[in-house]
Amino acid sequence: MGDLDKQNTEYREQIDALRACINMAKALDYSRGRVTSIRNEMILFGSHGVDVRNVFQGAWDKLLPLVETSIEIAEEEDMMLVVETDHNTMIISASLGRNLIDELGTAPLEVLLGACNSLYCRQRAFREDYQALRGGHLGHIHLKDAVTDILKATVACAPFGEGHMGSYMAILVESIKADNHPSVISLESAPS
């Protein structure tokens, strides 16, 4: 992550791609665009010594200004960005997505809850994930089911109700209904 900054060619290409996606969304009369954060660093925060030995120093602080550029573009274009919770990025959970929104203090950023993705970081889909986003921070939801094995570093898609999302799916859907949440919900189907 050391060379990933605003002067980096790859970063500038990603910003150009964001602008192109926003233009496409506007042409389709859609007001939201999905983004992901930069690559995952496993330990972002710590204390009592681990902050020096185990935390990837400055990763979170470096992420904030990189995301701010995307936010500025979204504001200029009157677009809402939704950052996906994904185990390959720094925003692996709804809690970290909420952290990002709170630290940036911005209106045009919500979280795309990939609840099944968050299982890989052991965040429980209803009790922690959905609850962290209540009150206006949830912009989109992806539904799928999978079996995860963190110790073996594996994940496998599963039919609805047969994976680790199964025990959370009904309560998650009922809560969304009860809250009358206006977010978009989409099915992420897997190849057979």
Backbone as ProteinMPNN parsed JSONL, in Angstrom:
{"seq_chain_A": "MGDLDKQNTEYREQIDALRACINMAKALDYSRGRVTSIRNEMILFGSHGVDVRNVFQGAWDKLLPLVETSIEIAEEEDMMLVVETDHNTMIISASLGRNLIDELGTAPLEVLLGACNSLYCRQRAFREDYQALRGGHLGHIHLKDAVTDILKATVACAPFGEGHMGSYMAILVESIKADNHPSVISLESAPS", "coords_chain_A": {"N_chain_A": [[0.809, -1.188, 0.0], [2.135, 1.111, 0.238], [2.881, 2.622, -2.086], [0.479, 3.379, -3.133], [-1.072, 6.062, -3.82], [-2.448, 9.357, -4.438], [-1.021, 10.18, -6.655], [-0.321, 7.962, -8.005], [-0.365, 5.923, -10.906], [-2.175, 3.78, -11.259], [-4.13, 4.47, -9.385], [-5.087, 6.896, -10.466], [-6.16, 5.894, -12.833], [-8.263, 4.391, -11.767], [-9.85, 6.437, -10.719], [-10.569, 7.723, -13.089], [-12.069, 5.635, -14.185], [-14.143, 5.563, -12.321], [-15.38, 8.014, -12.863], [-16.298, 7.449, -15.474], [-18.107, 5.376, -14.915], [-19.977, 6.748, -13.367], [-20.966, 8.51, -15.288], [-22.174, 6.623, -16.972], [-24.137, 5.587, -15.236], [-25.686, 7.876, -14.864], [-26.614, 8.231, -17.485], [-28.333, 6.098, -17.579], [-30.192, 6.949, -15.86], [-29.805, 6.484, -13.129], [-29.059, 6.825, -9.706], [-27.04, 5.921, -8.036], [-23.793, 4.578, -7.38], [-21.657, 1.789, -7.245], [-18.821, 1.167, -5.273], [-15.592, -0.096, -4.286], [-13.25, -0.458, -1.613], [-9.68, 0.07, -1.237], [-7.181, -2.551, -1.278], [-7.283, -5.229, 1.126], [-6.02, -4.958, 4.36], [-5.147, -6.844, 7.024], [-5.012, -6.211, 9.866], [-6.019, -3.334, 11.203], [-6.276, -1.665, 13.403], [-5.163, -1.274, 16.789], [-3.818, -1.766, 20.142], [-1.795, -1.359, 23.102], [0.805, -2.299, 22.437], [0.482, -4.127, 20.269], [-0.28, -2.404, 18.334], [2.046, -1.367, 17.365], [3.525, -3.591, 16.557], [1.807, -5.32, 15.036], [-0.214, -3.988, 13.601], [-1.016, -2.693, 10.409], [0.654, -0.046, 9.764], [-0.722, 3.128, 9.434], [-2.509, 2.496, 7.386], [-5.36, 2.814, 7.465], [-5.533, 5.58, 7.817], [-4.443, 6.4, 5.419], [-6.298, 5.472, 3.626], [-8.55, 7.153, 3.935], [-8.168, 9.854, 2.672], [-7.98, 8.969, 0.024], [-10.496, 7.901, -0.512], [-11.969, 10.19, -0.12], [-11.573, 11.703, -2.449], [-13.151, 10.303, -4.294], [-15.617, 10.799, -3.131], [-15.827, 13.568, -3.425], [-16.053, 13.743, -6.204], [-18.485, 12.362, -6.542], [-20.195, 14.131, -5.183], [-19.991, 16.395, -6.848], [-21.242, 15.387, -9.084], [-23.747, 14.812, -8.22], [-24.353, 12.26, -7.161], [-24.849, 9.177, -5.384], [-22.651, 7.186, -3.601], [-22.052, 3.768, -2.943], [-20.315, 1.778, -0.814], [-18.989, -1.374, -0.992], [-19.133, -4.104, 1.295], [-16.573, -6.256, 1.521], [-14.473, -9.066, 1.53], [-12.02, -8.821, 0.3], [-11.163, -6.265, 0.527], [-10.458, -3.203, 2.401], [-12.771, -2.508, 3.683], [-14.253, -4.678, 5.12], [-16.43, -5.272, 6.591], [-19.7, -4.305, 7.826], [-19.413, -2.723, 10.057], [-16.883, -1.517, 9.685], [-17.494, -0.122, 7.36], [-19.397, 1.657, 8.343], [-17.719, 3.027, 10.128], [-16.04, 4.296, 8.258], [-17.846, 6.044, 6.965], [-18.63, 7.602, 9.19], [-16.163, 8.776, 9.917], [-15.511, 10.232, 7.631], [-17.644, 11.879, 7.559], [-19.746, 12.329, 5.701], [-22.401, 12.855, 3.364], [-22.921, 11.678, 0.748], [-22.314, 8.877, 0.798], [-22.892, 5.526, 1.33], [-23.373, 2.195, 2.632], [-22.949, -0.805, 0.881], [-24.289, -3.637, 1.698], [-22.829, -6.58, 1.742], [-23.695, -9.06, 3.077], [-23.09, -11.8, 3.338], [-20.426, -11.8, 2.586], [-19.3, -10.571, 4.798], [-19.363, -12.557, 6.671], [-16.992, -13.83, 6.462], [-15.238, -12.385, 7.923], [-16.131, -12.915, 10.334], [-18.267, -11.361, 11.195], [-21.528, -11.19, 12.304], [-24.399, -11.552, 10.365], [-26.967, -10.397, 10.99], [-27.082, -9.479, 13.747], [-24.808, -7.867, 14.039], [-23.932, -6.787, 11.524], [-26.239, -5.706, 9.966], [-27.377, -4.136, 11.998], [-25.387, -2.205, 12.458], [-25.741, -0.511, 10.381], [-28.218, 0.607, 10.429], [-30.445, 3.392, 10.344], [-29.98, 5.057, 8.155], [-27.593, 4.501, 6.751], [-27.419, 2.385, 5.084], [-27.332, 1.381, 1.82], [-27.685, -0.491, -0.206], [-28.214, -3.981, -0.773], [-26.721, -7.126, -1.02], [-27.7, -10.401, -1.545], [-26.805, -13.671, -0.841], [-25.665, -17.047, -0.331], [-23.228, -18.925, 1.44], [-20.577, -21.182, 2.361], [-18.177, -20.772, 4.732], [-14.794, -21.118, 5.7], [-12.69, -19.983, 7.725], [-10.251, -20.664, 8.958], [-9.157, -22.455, 7.15], [-9.031, -20.833, 5.02], [-11.032, -20.729, 2.999], [-13.912, -20.448, 0.844], [-17.162, -21.27, -0.259], [-19.808, -21.197, -2.544], [-23.28, -21.629, -1.779], [-26.574, -23.136, -1.903], [-29.439, -21.097, -1.08], [-30.048, -20.958, 2.36], [-28.609, -23.219, 2.967], [-26.039, -22.653, 3.575], [-23.768, -20.672, 5.582], [-25.126, -18.286, 5.856], [-27.704, -18.977, 6.132], [-28.933, -19.158, 8.726], [-29.287, -16.522, 9.322], [-30.716, -15.285, 7.332], [-33.635, -15.145, 7.269], [-34.282, -13.5, 9.502], [-32.885, -11.206, 8.827], [-34.16, -10.393, 6.435], [-36.784, -10.018, 7.435], [-36.313, -7.916, 9.231], [-35.525, -5.877, 7.502], [-37.916, -5.528, 6.118], [-39.596, -4.75, 8.277], [-38.394, -2.352, 9.002], [-39.013, -0.94, 6.816], [-37.213, -0.403, 4.794], [-35.724, 1.463, 2.2], [-33.74, 0.549, 0.495], [-31.987, -0.972, -2.298], [-32.263, -4.383, -3.095], [-30.465, -7.134, -4.117], [-30.049, -10.276, -5.757], [-27.268, -12.308, -5.586], [-26.295, -14.54, -7.594], [-24.624, -17.655, -7.998], [-22.344, -19.323, -10.21], [-23.126, -22.615, -11.412]], "CA_chain_A": [[0.0, 0.0, 0.0], [3.006, 2.257, 0.347], [2.922, 3.467, -3.257], [-0.866, 3.679, -3.595], [-1.476, 7.394, -3.406], [-3.164, 10.085, -5.478], [-0.156, 10.374, -7.816], [-0.113, 6.645, -8.587], [-1.058, 5.731, -12.179], [-3.315, 2.887, -11.042], [-5.163, 5.238, -8.684], [-5.671, 7.836, -11.43], [-6.995, 5.091, -13.728], [-9.48, 4.052, -11.033], [-10.669, 7.653, -10.648], [-11.148, 7.877, -14.427], [-13.099, 4.598, -14.313], [-15.279, 6.01, -11.51], [-16.078, 9.052, -13.637], [-16.992, 6.775, -16.574], [-19.253, 4.65, -14.334], [-20.969, 7.754, -12.982], [-21.601, 8.95, -16.538], [-23.053, 5.543, -17.418], [-25.283, 5.557, -14.324], [-26.537, 9.033, -15.175], [-27.277, 7.951, -18.765], [-29.402, 5.14, -17.273], [-31.042, 7.617, -14.861], [-29.598, 5.814, -11.846], [-28.395, 7.802, -8.845], [-26.068, 5.281, -7.146], [-22.691, 3.858, -7.986], [-20.97, 0.907, -6.302], [-17.368, 1.235, -5.22], [-14.948, -0.897, -3.247], [-12.072, 0.231, -1.101], [-8.415, -0.538, -1.63], [-6.945, -3.921, -0.807], [-7.434, -5.534, 2.546], [-4.931, -5.135, 5.322], [-5.863, -7.608, 8.045], [-5.118, -5.577, 11.186], [-5.991, -1.894, 11.003], [-6.277, -0.937, 14.667], [-4.673, -2.065, 17.914], [-3.293, -1.006, 21.274], [-0.971, -2.098, 24.061], [1.946, -2.954, 21.804], [0.194, -4.707, 18.962], [-0.39, -1.317, 17.376], [3.379, -1.172, 16.795], [4.028, -4.836, 15.968], [0.911, -6.065, 14.162], [-1.084, -3.134, 12.796], [-0.421, -2.128, 9.203], [0.742, 1.357, 10.152], [-1.205, 4.188, 8.565], [-3.371, 2.038, 6.289], [-6.669, 3.457, 7.551], [-5.348, 7.014, 7.589], [-4.167, 6.584, 3.999], [-7.537, 5.191, 2.91], [-9.513, 8.252, 4.024], [-8.08, 10.849, 1.588], [-8.229, 8.333, -1.267], [-11.951, 7.814, -0.657], [-12.488, 11.564, -0.19], [-11.589, 12.113, -3.85], [-14.355, 9.704, -4.888], [-16.762, 11.508, -2.555], [-15.885, 14.886, -4.077], [-16.58, 13.518, -7.557], [-19.905, 12.027, -6.379], [-20.908, 15.366, -4.841], [-20.049, 17.221, -8.065], [-22.141, 14.75, -10.056], [-25.013, 14.547, -7.536], [-24.48, 10.803, -7.114], [-24.629, 8.498, -4.119], [-21.768, 6.032, -3.708], [-22.225, 2.708, -1.953], [-19.072, 1.014, -0.705], [-19.355, -2.764, -0.694], [-18.387, -4.885, 2.283], [-15.967, -7.333, 0.741], [-13.309, -9.597, 2.238], [-10.787, -8.479, -0.405], [-10.927, -4.831, 0.673], [-10.356, -2.765, 3.791], [-14.114, -2.433, 4.254], [-14.673, -6.081, 5.121], [-17.625, -5.449, 7.409], [-20.571, -3.145, 7.964], [-18.848, -1.864, 11.101], [-15.838, -0.689, 9.082], [-18.183, 0.797, 6.46], [-19.965, 2.719, 9.19], [-16.558, 3.8, 10.567], [-15.612, 5.126, 7.142], [-18.844, 7.11, 6.815], [-18.544, 8.49, 10.354], [-14.927, 9.554, 9.888], [-15.555, 11.187, 6.528], [-18.73, 12.811, 7.832], [-20.254, 12.687, 4.387], [-23.734, 12.393, 3.004], [-23.081, 10.833, -0.438], [-21.686, 7.563, 0.92], [-23.621, 4.532, 2.105], [-22.739, 0.883, 2.564], [-23.579, -1.918, 0.19], [-24.117, -4.75, 2.622], [-22.626, -7.931, 1.243], [-23.734, -9.721, 4.385], [-22.394, -13.082, 3.278], [-18.99, -11.478, 2.578], [-18.875, -10.23, 6.151], [-19.188, -13.764, 7.467], [-15.592, -14.224, 6.388], [-14.512, -11.717, 9.019], [-16.876, -13.345, 11.525], [-19.328, -10.448, 11.612], [-22.807, -11.862, 12.123], [-25.178, -10.796, 9.388], [-28.026, -9.556, 11.534], [-26.818, -8.809, 15.025], [-23.768, -6.851, 13.942], [-23.883, -6.15, 10.211], [-27.4, -4.869, 9.68], [-27.55, -3.174, 13.083], [-24.409, -1.123, 12.309], [-26.119, 0.36, 9.272], [-29.541, 1.188, 10.625], [-30.46, 4.837, 10.525], [-29.618, 5.832, 6.983], [-26.275, 4.227, 6.189], [-27.529, 1.204, 4.236], [-27.773, 1.818, 0.51], [-27.929, -1.597, -1.128], [-27.954, -5.263, -0.118], [-26.521, -8.312, -1.849], [-28.065, -11.636, -0.847], [-26.301, -14.953, -1.336], [-25.305, -17.92, 0.779], [-21.93, -19.571, 1.242], [-19.948, -21.862, 3.49], [-16.851, -20.196, 4.906], [-13.896, -21.751, 6.659], [-11.64, -18.985, 7.87], [-8.982, -21.307, 9.286], [-8.62, -23.064, 5.929], [-9.034, -19.757, 4.012], [-11.868, -21.14, 1.873], [-15.315, -20.062, 0.776], [-17.857, -21.969, -1.34], [-21.208, -20.805, -2.674], [-24.236, -22.652, -1.355], [-27.975, -22.748, -2.098], [-30.001, -20.352, 0.044], [-30.44, -21.728, 3.528], [-27.723, -24.351, 3.208], [-24.725, -22.147, 3.95], [-23.681, -19.989, 6.868], [-26.091, -17.177, 5.904], [-29.035, -19.545, 6.341], [-29.525, -18.834, 10.027], [-29.5, -15.073, 9.429], [-31.467, -14.766, 6.199], [-35.026, -14.797, 7.59], [-34.348, -12.348, 10.403], [-32.397, -10.056, 8.073], [-35.234, -9.972, 5.534], [-37.884, -9.497, 8.256], [-35.905, -6.612, 9.764], [-35.58, -4.92, 6.391], [-39.341, -5.253, 5.91], [-40.119, -4.003, 9.429], [-37.842, -0.999, 8.941], [-39.467, -0.337, 5.565], [-35.969, 0.153, 4.251], [-35.869, 1.7, 0.761], [-32.56, 0.168, -0.276], [-32.108, -1.981, -3.356], [-31.809, -5.717, -2.683], [-30.245, -7.949, -5.314], [-29.589, -11.645, -5.575], [-25.988, -12.626, -6.184], [-26.303, -15.97, -7.851], [-23.297, -18.2, -8.304], [-22.378, -20.326, -11.282], [-23.294, -23.98, -10.898]], "C_chain_A": [[0.851, 1.249, 0.0], [2.992, 3.173, -0.858], [1.537, 3.808, -3.799], [-1.286, 5.027, -3.036], [-2.089, 8.1, -4.606], [-2.331, 10.322, -6.729], [0.07, 9.064, -8.575], [-0.956, 6.482, -9.864], [-2.294, 4.86, -12.017], [-4.46, 3.632, -10.354], [-5.856, 6.199, -9.65], [-6.567, 7.094, -12.424], [-8.313, 4.71, -13.057], [-10.409, 5.259, -10.917], [-11.316, 7.922, -12.012], [-12.264, 6.87, -14.652], [-14.342, 4.976, -13.501], [-16.084, 7.065, -12.265], [-16.882, 8.427, -14.79], [-18.233, 6.04, -16.058], [-20.353, 5.615, -13.919], [-21.698, 8.261, -14.218], [-22.562, 7.899, -17.066], [-24.306, 5.479, -16.549], [-26.237, 6.705, -14.619], [-27.286, 8.824, -16.49], [-28.44, 6.988, -18.579], [-30.376, 5.685, -16.23], [-31.005, 6.89, -13.513], [-28.723, 6.706, -10.97], [-27.363, 7.209, -7.88], [-24.982, 4.59, -7.958], [-21.957, 3.045, -6.934], [-19.466, 1.091, -6.431], [-16.865, 0.231, -4.19], [-13.73, -0.118, -2.778], [-10.818, -0.496, -1.561], [-8.195, -1.837, -0.884], [-6.975, -4.057, 0.718], [-6.089, -5.619, 3.251], [-5.605, -5.724, 6.546], [-6.03, -6.9, 9.378], [-4.931, -4.078, 11.009], [-5.829, -1.106, 12.291], [-5.761, -1.853, 15.774], [-4.175, -1.161, 19.023], [-2.421, -1.924, 22.127], [0.149, -2.908, 23.392], [1.658, -3.545, 20.45], [0.064, -3.626, 17.897], [0.954, -1.041, 16.7], [3.825, -2.414, 16.027], [3.135, -5.426, 14.891], [0.049, -5.217, 13.226], [-0.335, -2.662, 11.558], [-0.459, -0.615, 9.37], [0.245, 2.31, 9.061], [-2.162, 3.767, 7.47], [-4.717, 2.759, 6.305], [-6.555, 4.95, 7.258], [-5.068, 7.319, 6.122], [-5.432, 6.359, 3.162], [-8.445, 6.425, 2.845], [-9.359, 9.287, 2.907], [-8.299, 10.251, 0.198], [-9.726, 8.239, -1.538], [-12.553, 9.213, -0.798], [-12.545, 12.066, -1.629], [-12.825, 11.567, -4.551], [-15.606, 10.427, -4.406], [-16.929, 12.866, -3.22], [-16.472, 14.761, -5.482], [-18.081, 13.216, -7.483], [-20.723, 13.273, -6.056], [-21.064, 16.265, -6.06], [-21.105, 16.7, -9.031], [-23.518, 14.429, -9.475], [-25.346, 13.053, -7.546], [-24.287, 10.317, -5.682], [-23.7, 7.323, -4.391], [-22.111, 5.047, -2.614], [-20.951, 1.872, -1.967], [-19.417, -0.391, -0.229], [-18.488, -3.351, 0.413], [-17.88, -6.125, 1.562], [-14.678, -7.776, 1.423], [-11.99, -9.324, 1.527], [-10.402, -7.011, -0.246], [-10.769, -4.464, 2.149], [-11.714, -2.663, 4.466], [-14.71, -3.839, 4.2], [-15.981, -6.299, 5.874], [-18.452, -4.172, 7.421], [-20.024, -2.186, 9.01], [-17.761, -0.958, 10.541], [-16.426, 0.283, 8.06], [-18.774, 1.967, 7.216], [-18.853, 3.617, 9.733], [-16.125, 4.79, 9.494], [-16.552, 6.312, 6.963], [-18.733, 8.105, 7.962], [-17.293, 9.356, 10.309], [-14.915, 10.58, 8.769], [-16.658, 12.221, 6.728], [-19.426, 13.263, 6.562], [-21.633, 12.111, 4.112], [-23.748, 11.457, 1.797], [-22.349, 9.496, -0.376], [-22.528, 6.694, 1.839], [-22.876, 3.216, 1.953], [-23.61, -0.068, 1.758], [-23.28, -3.135, 1.054], [-24.036, -6.065, 1.861], [-22.544, -8.82, 2.468], [-22.979, -11.04, 4.392], [-20.875, -12.858, 3.25], [-18.474, -11.221, 3.987], [-18.734, -11.439, 7.062], [-17.72, -14.187, 7.497], [-14.747, -13.503, 7.431], [-15.233, -11.948, 10.343], [-17.872, -12.311, 12.041], [-20.653, -11.132, 11.306], [-23.773, -10.966, 11.358], [-26.271, -9.938, 9.989], [-27.567, -8.777, 12.753], [-25.784, -7.706, 14.911], [-23.845, -6.079, 12.625], [-25.042, -5.184, 9.994], [-27.583, -3.796, 10.744], [-26.599, -1.974, 12.94], [-24.843, -0.105, 11.262], [-27.503, 0.966, 9.397], [-29.428, 2.698, 10.784], [-29.881, 5.606, 9.347], [-28.273, 5.551, 6.364], [-26.278, 3.034, 5.231], [-28.104, 1.604, 2.883], [-28.172, 0.705, -0.438], [-27.592, -2.882, -0.387], [-27.761, -6.337, -1.18], [-26.871, -9.532, -1.009], [-27.49, -12.837, -1.578], [-25.999, -15.799, -0.114], [-23.997, -18.622, 0.428], [-21.516, -20.298, 2.509], [-18.527, -21.307, 3.576], [-16.065, -20.996, 5.935], [-12.662, -20.858, 6.762], [-10.289, -19.632, 8.135], [-8.336, -21.972, 8.075], [-8.565, -22.069, 4.771], [-9.828, -20.147, 2.774], [-13.268, -20.557, 1.991], [-15.918, -20.792, -0.414], [-19.303, -21.52, -1.359], [-22.108, -21.972, -2.292], [-25.648, -22.19, -1.699], [-28.482, -22.005, -0.864], [-30.444, -21.284, 1.156], [-29.532, -22.89, 3.853], [-26.308, -23.934, 3.592], [-24.78, -21.445, 5.295], [-24.588, -18.764, 6.971], [-27.478, -17.687, 6.278], [-29.684, -19.139, 7.65], [-29.822, -17.346, 10.198], [-30.498, -14.543, 8.405], [-32.871, -14.313, 6.576], [-35.1, -13.565, 8.473], [-33.848, -11.077, 9.719], [-33.501, -9.51, 7.166], [-36.399, -9.39, 6.33], [-37.551, -8.123, 8.825], [-35.95, -5.537, 8.692], [-37.025, -4.534, 6.115], [-39.902, -4.385, 7.03], [-39.629, -2.56, 9.433], [-38.327, -0.239, 7.714], [-38.298, 0.326, 4.845], [-36.066, 0.283, 2.732], [-34.698, 1.227, -0.096], [-32.885, -0.882, -1.335], [-31.572, -3.298, -2.806], [-31.641, -6.53, -3.959], [-29.701, -9.313, -4.943], [-28.254, -11.801, -6.281], [-25.957, -14.14, -6.398], [-24.907, -16.416, -8.261], [-23.415, -19.183, -9.466], [-22.486, -21.725, -10.694], [-22.094, -24.832, -11.188]], "O_chain_A": [[0.336, 2.346, -0.218], [3.082, 4.39, -0.695], [1.434, 4.468, -4.833], [-1.793, 5.12, -1.918], [-2.234, 7.503, -5.673], [-2.892, 10.639, -7.778], [0.606, 9.08, -9.684], [-2.127, 6.863, -9.889], [-3.347, 5.167, -12.576], [-5.625, 3.442, -10.703], [-7.083, 6.301, -9.647], [-7.616, 7.606, -12.814], [-9.361, 4.707, -13.702], [-11.628, 5.112, -11.009], [-12.483, 8.307, -12.078], [-13.292, 7.202, -15.243], [-15.467, 4.736, -13.941], [-17.313, 7.015, -12.3], [-18.015, 8.833, -15.048], [-19.288, 6.078, -16.692], [-21.535, 5.325, -14.101], [-22.918, 8.423, -14.196], [-23.643, 8.232, -17.553], [-25.414, 5.334, -17.066], [-27.455, 6.523, -14.621], [-28.455, 9.193, -16.604], [-29.419, 7.043, -19.322], [-31.271, 4.974, -15.774], [-32.029, 6.71, -12.855], [-27.746, 7.28, -11.452], [-26.865, 7.914, -7.002], [-25.217, 4.091, -9.058], [-21.665, 3.55, -5.85], [-18.916, 1.162, -7.53], [-17.619, -0.23, -3.333], [-13.245, 0.775, -3.473], [-10.892, -1.548, -2.197], [-8.942, -2.175, 0.034], [-6.721, -3.11, 1.462], [-5.156, -6.272, 2.783], [-6.56, -5.137, 7.056], [-7.104, -6.982, 9.974], [-3.834, -3.606, 10.707], [-5.299, 0.005, 12.275], [-5.91, -3.072, 15.695], [-4.117, 0.058, 18.868], [-2.337, -3.127, 21.879], [0.397, -4.06, 23.751], [2.504, -3.477, 19.557], [0.266, -3.883, 16.71], [0.988, -0.534, 15.579], [4.436, -2.3, 14.964], [3.643, -5.983, 13.918], [-0.369, -5.691, 12.17], [0.832, -2.278, 11.638], [-1.49, 0.017, 9.141], [0.726, 2.295, 7.928], [-2.593, 4.612, 6.686], [-5.164, 3.259, 5.273], [-7.379, 5.514, 6.539], [-5.424, 8.393, 5.637], [-5.61, 6.984, 2.116], [-9.041, 6.701, 1.804], [-10.348, 9.583, 2.237], [-8.754, 10.948, -0.709], [-10.173, 8.47, -2.662], [-13.537, 9.396, -1.516], [-13.475, 12.786, -1.992], [-13.476, 12.281, -5.313], [-16.542, 10.643, -5.175], [-18.046, 13.269, -3.543], [-17.292, 15.581, -5.894], [-18.86, 13.752, -8.27], [-21.817, 13.455, -6.59], [-22.133, 16.832, -6.287], [-21.776, 17.476, -9.711], [-24.36, 13.843, -10.156], [-26.455, 12.643, -7.889], [-23.637, 10.979, -4.873], [-23.938, 6.546, -5.316], [-22.424, 5.439, -1.489], [-20.561, 1.327, -3.0], [-20.057, -0.569, 0.807], [-17.279, -3.128, 0.464], [-18.659, -6.935, 1.061], [-13.881, -6.939, 1.848], [-10.93, -9.576, 2.1], [-9.414, -6.564, -0.829], [-10.926, -5.308, 3.031], [-11.801, -2.725, 5.692], [-15.552, -4.146, 3.355], [-16.57, -7.377, 5.806], [-17.965, -3.097, 7.071], [-20.156, -0.971, 8.868], [-17.709, 0.227, 10.869], [-15.917, 1.393, 7.903], [-18.671, 3.118, 6.791], [-19.019, 4.835, 9.794], [-15.875, 5.962, 9.774], [-16.105, 7.45, 6.827], [-18.74, 9.315, 7.737], [-17.352, 10.544, 10.628], [-14.375, 11.674, 8.932], [-16.618, 13.304, 6.144], [-19.667, 14.456, 6.374], [-21.976, 11.021, 4.572], [-24.525, 10.502, 1.803], [-21.822, 9.031, -1.386], [-22.835, 7.07, 2.97], [-21.877, 3.13, 1.239], [-24.828, -0.129, 1.926], [-22.141, -3.597, 1.121], [-25.046, -6.593, 1.396], [-21.467, -9.277, 2.85], [-22.297, -11.356, 5.366], [-20.124, -13.643, 3.828], [-17.355, -11.603, 4.33], [-18.072, -11.369, 8.097], [-17.268, -14.826, 8.448], [-13.66, -13.965, 7.781], [-14.978, -11.267, 11.336], [-18.28, -12.373, 13.2], [-20.876, -11.598, 10.189], [-23.936, -9.786, 11.668], [-26.481, -8.82, 9.518], [-27.656, -7.55, 12.783], [-25.875, -6.703, 15.619], [-23.824, -4.849, 12.624], [-24.835, -3.978, 9.854], [-27.913, -2.656, 10.417], [-26.974, -0.849, 13.269], [-24.368, 1.031, 11.259], [-27.913, 1.758, 8.548], [-28.433, 3.208, 11.299], [-29.344, 6.699, 9.529], [-27.84, 6.317, 5.503], [-25.25, 2.713, 4.636], [-29.225, 2.104, 2.802], [-28.926, 0.94, -1.382], [-26.771, -2.871, 0.53], [-28.547, -6.441, -2.122], [-26.388, -9.677, 0.114], [-27.671, -12.991, -2.786], [-26.07, -15.313, 1.015], [-23.707, -18.876, -0.741], [-22.048, -20.048, 3.59], [-17.77, -21.367, 2.607], [-16.622, -21.486, 6.918], [-11.721, -20.976, 5.977], [-9.279, -19.189, 7.588], [-7.111, -22.044, 7.983], [-8.113, -22.405, 3.677], [-9.383, -19.935, 1.646], [-13.738, -20.221, 3.078], [-15.278, -20.924, -1.457], [-19.956, -21.464, -0.317], [-21.751, -23.138, -2.457], [-25.902, -20.988, -1.781], [-28.022, -22.247, 0.252], [-31.132, -22.276, 0.916], [-29.668, -23.495, 4.917], [-25.472, -24.784, 3.899], [-25.735, -21.611, 6.053], [-24.799, -18.253, 8.071], [-28.333, -16.906, 6.697], [-30.869, -18.809, 7.676], [-30.534, -16.958, 11.125], [-31.066, -13.467, 8.593], [-33.263, -13.198, 6.233], [-35.906, -12.671, 8.214], [-34.34, -9.987, 10.008], [-33.745, -8.303, 7.136], [-36.951, -8.363, 5.936], [-38.422, -7.256, 8.894], [-36.37, -4.41, 8.954], [-37.331, -3.36, 5.903], [-40.597, -3.403, 6.772], [-40.364, -1.651, 9.821], [-38.085, 0.961, 7.584], [-38.392, 1.454, 4.361], [-36.444, -0.669, 2.049], [-34.675, 1.486, -1.299], [-33.903, -1.572, -1.274], [-30.544, -3.321, -2.128], [-32.553, -6.609, -4.781], [-28.99, -9.477, -3.951], [-28.129, -11.458, -7.457], [-25.634, -14.907, -5.491], [-24.121, -15.639, -8.802], [-24.463, -19.794, -9.671], [-21.99, -21.983, -9.597], [-22.069, -26.008, -10.825]]}, "name": "protein", "num_of_chains": 1, "seq": "MGDLDKQNTEYREQIDALRACINMAKALDYSRGRVTSIRNEMILFGSHGVDVRNVFQGAWDKLLPLVETSIEIAEEEDMMLVVETDHNTMIISASLGRNLIDELGTAPLEVLLGACNSLYCRQRAFREDYQALRGGHLGHIHLKDAVTDILKATVACAPFGEGHMGSYMAILVESIKADNHPSVISLESAPS"}
